[in-house]
């Protein structure tokens, strides 16, 4: 390995965009729902798919739309005011 010199300074440890090294975890916004509560809401929504196989095909679209809406509500409810976790 070559020693640093005035013509060749030592490399600096500068994180690059998209650096895969872990950093501090992002902080949750104040009042955000706990992950367990969101997970429970998602599991309830997905449970609506259990009965789809026994329903007539004509009812499948309505069942999928209901599950889609429930998932959207569960994931969008980042806090008590309905703010999404990423602040949108």
C-alpha angles and dihedrals in degrees: 000000000000119000117236115261135173087269093046113033121196113271116258123229100239118162113237125218107277091019106177093213111112118251132182113311115256112262119242117240117256110273095018116153114256115256090244091059092050091046091052091051091050092048091051090050094048090048085069087073092063093082097042094092091059095049127087113267090245088066096050096087092053091048092050091047091051091051091046091052092047091050091050091051093047094049096041093053096089095149142004091274091053094253114155116242093249092054098251 
